[in-house]
Amino acid sequence: MDELDHPRTRGHRVQSSERTFRILDAVIAHPGRTVKQLVRLMGDAVPEHTLRDHLRVLITSHWVHRSPGGRLVPGPKAGSGGVEAIRLFQQLTRILPPARPGLGIEDIVAVLDAAPHAVQAALDVGIEFGCIAEETGTFRLRPDGLLLPPCTASDEDIGAVLKEFTAESGHDAALVHLSQEQGLILSHLHRAPGQESLLEDIGADAAHATASGQAVLTWLDQDQRERYLARHGMPRFTSLTPTSADELEPLLVREPGRLFVAEGQYCTVGSCLALLVHTGPRTNDRIALTTSVWRRNLESESVRLTTHLYRAAARLIPILDGPLIEFEVRHGPPQD
């Protein structure tokens, strides 16, 4: 079996992300390593199957070369300014808008204070990796480009974490993804064994939307948040109650990095808790881990559930691509 092959076929599409370039950095810094040596070198920072997936992308696109002996070295594109172009491209992802009309190259040069040829090389990297779109002389982030989940996180890996959470806590669990186009998207719902799911059975979807919306939107600055809510509001979350921007906005100014709880605002029987586990430079690079509890049990269950949420978040973060959240994920509830 080829050393890059994984024994299990995973049903996911590999997308370029900041992890792609982190792996390229490791190859450049430690040339001549085998795949297994690179896996050991990067340790827990990148799961083994993810590293192999991204290496295939880098080898196919000639950023990394694999010798007949299985040694990994920088490919032809990594020389002649290629590394500098990637560094500048990573800065580009912070300034390019996802919406039309985008920015012209003169504007980008001014913002980055870089030479036009260097900016063009960085744009070429983004276009090659499918992260940047060029339209009539302007450039913008593609809606399905860099850092848009699921990247290389497989359903199997995410499901294993959620299954462990439900087994330990006795409560359902789900991930919520903020989509620039569709609002809040519920995914990877996992029911606790033998238990009712408040979200699935009772219809506490608006409470989930509220707690998750608080988690994923709070870290946006005020202008970003207002633009998002003005454009999208909170569309229908599952099949039931929609949550409007007017209802949600007053609840959003909350302390970052804390657990968010929706208690009784939209669901009379259930409360929902959400914790941000993934964010990136764009609005829709945000994922929250959520769970639900009967309102009558919230006070007695809150500390225990919070502990399980933080532990699950710590296990999810290495699986999800892109920059990590900027607050410490503790193995237990935050201490005031």
Stockholm file with secondary structure:
# STOCKHOLM 1.0

chainA/1-336         MDELDHPRTRGHRVQSSERTFRILDAVIAHPGRTVKQLVRLMGDAVPEHTLRDHLRVLITSHWVHRSPGGRLVPGPKAGSGGVEAIRLFQQLTRILPPARPGLGIEDIVAVLDAAPHAVQAALDVGIEFGCIAEETGTFRLRPDGLLLPPCTASDEDIGAVLKEFTAESGHDAALVHLSQEQGLILSHLHRAPGQESLLEDIGADAAHATASGQAVLTWLDQDQRERYLARHGMPRFTSLTPTSADELEPLLVREPGRLFVAEGQYCTVGSCLALLVHTGPRTNDRIALTTSVWRRNLESESVRLTTHLYRAAARLIPILDGPLIEFEVRHGPPQD
#=GR chainA/1-336 SS CCTTCCSSCCCCCCCCCHHHHHHHHHHHHSTTBCHHHHHHHHGGGSCHHHHHHHHHHHHHTTSEEECTTSCEEECGGGTTTHHHHHHHHHHHHHHCCSSTTCEEHHHHHHHHTCCHHHHHHHHHHHHHTTCEEEETTEEEECTTCTTCTTTTCCHHHHHHHHHHHHHHHSSCEEEEEEETTTEEEEEEEECCTTCCCIIIIICCHHHHHHHHHHHHHHTSCHHHHHHHHHHHCBCCCSSSCCBCHHHHGGGCCCCTTSCEEEESSSCSSEEEEEEEEECCSSTTCCEEEEEEEEGGGHHHHHHHHHHHHHHHHHHHTTTSCSCCCSSCCCSSCCCC
#=GC SS_cons         CCTTCCSSCCCCCCCCCHHHHHHHHHHHHSTTBCHHHHHHHHGGGSCHHHHHHHHHHHHHTTSEEECTTSCEEECGGGTTTHHHHHHHHHHHHHHCCSSTTCEEHHHHHHHHTCCHHHHHHHHHHHHHTTCEEEETTEEEECTTCTTCTTTTCCHHHHHHHHHHHHHHHSSCEEEEEEETTTEEEEEEEECCTTCCCIIIIICCHHHHHHHHHHHHHHTSCHHHHHHHHHHHCBCCCSSSCCBCHHHHGGGCCCCTTSCEEEESSSCSSEEEEEEEEECCSSTTCCEEEEEEEEGGGHHHHHHHHHHHHHHHHHHHTTTSCSCCCSSCCCSSCCCC
//
